[in-house]
Amino acid sequence: MNDLFARHRQVLPDWLALYYDEPLEITHGEGRHVWDANGNRYLDFFGGILTTMTAHALPEVTKAVSEQAGRIIHSSTLYLNRPMVELAERIAQLSGIPDARVFFTTSGTEANDTALLLATTYRRTNTILAMRNSYHGRSFSSVGITGNKGWSPTSLSPLQTLYVHGGVRTRGPFAELNDRDFIAACVADLRDLLGHTRPPAALIAEPIQGVGGFTSPPDGLYAAFRKVLQEQGILWIADEVQTGWGRTGEHFWGWQAHGQSGPPDILTFAKGIGNGMSIGGVVARSETMNCLDSNSISTFGGTQITMAAGLANLSYLLEHDLQGNARRVGGLLIERLRAVAAQLPGVREVRGRGLMLGVELVKPGTDEADPKSASAVLEAAREGGLLIGKGGGHNTSALRIAPPLSLTVAEAEEGAAILEQALRSAY
């Protein structure tokens, strides 16, 4: 056991998860690569859990952070903050939500917590609809709406949560239906559920479930849900912490695959916008955002140095059409992985869109999750020079692939080749 690992175990919680049998210390990065403390170089296909969105050590972001740090780092929201206003203006315009207001937080957890506060206050009820297999953060309220047992350490909650079908297309009671019938069955389930409870405050949903293994419903499900929700004034919260900013390639926001009934009432974001800096936030219609009747501030949300990073990162993403790159390179990558999967009995499904891809593993000849092999593939990929993630619902058996959006075709081919060898070593 190396010294840093021993020190980690001595002073940090036992439940603070680490990847790998011999945990990795990443010391620096550049572009789509990182290096560990032993000098080993890795192609990064996970980006610090989808957080390093554009590239490691992106010069434009590094310069913006350095210049802002030389002026002022922080002042709190009690003072006017030009970078915060400028980033809020851009996000409000990009969100698709009319008359939008933006509130900045430090994480996706805090963003979802704020969204729940707004929805329950606006609707005067603490009942929330959430999706099975979902993940929304680690705070007391967000754990209470997380439909993934592996990430929900307590059943206690300030909220009454009711779970809805539909977040996982290929498992569950409606898996055998075609897309149209799947949506109809999920809508019927939602209508039935609403007939047995007082009207909830909101439905919160990830357009593509992140920790759940990059699963998603057919396009249009949440649009169909929204028609039902609007009959009772129930809000729709789109958790875009992992799907936002063009990662899916086809859309800038995940909700746009379900936009036939209009934009969400509330949108939450985090992770990639800061390219590693701690930025989260909430976008909501002004009527909803302004429903709080007491004072509030954010000490660290919207601080000048993180807003400078966010502005530089967002500008780079838009000016270099990284959404288009995610669509093109991600399309090549998913086809390459599906060709490999067709030859391996332990790969149940390769799914996702853009540069947000999941590879679900099962025990060969069965439909049973195979977390042991998922861990083995993770280790083998690392040995080959590739970092990936993992996740999943009933059991952690899905590999999660989410490189920086500037990934090149050559790097996609290199990563796919390493992952192919890692999969073949397990099966």
Disulfide bonds with the S-S distance in Angstrom:
none
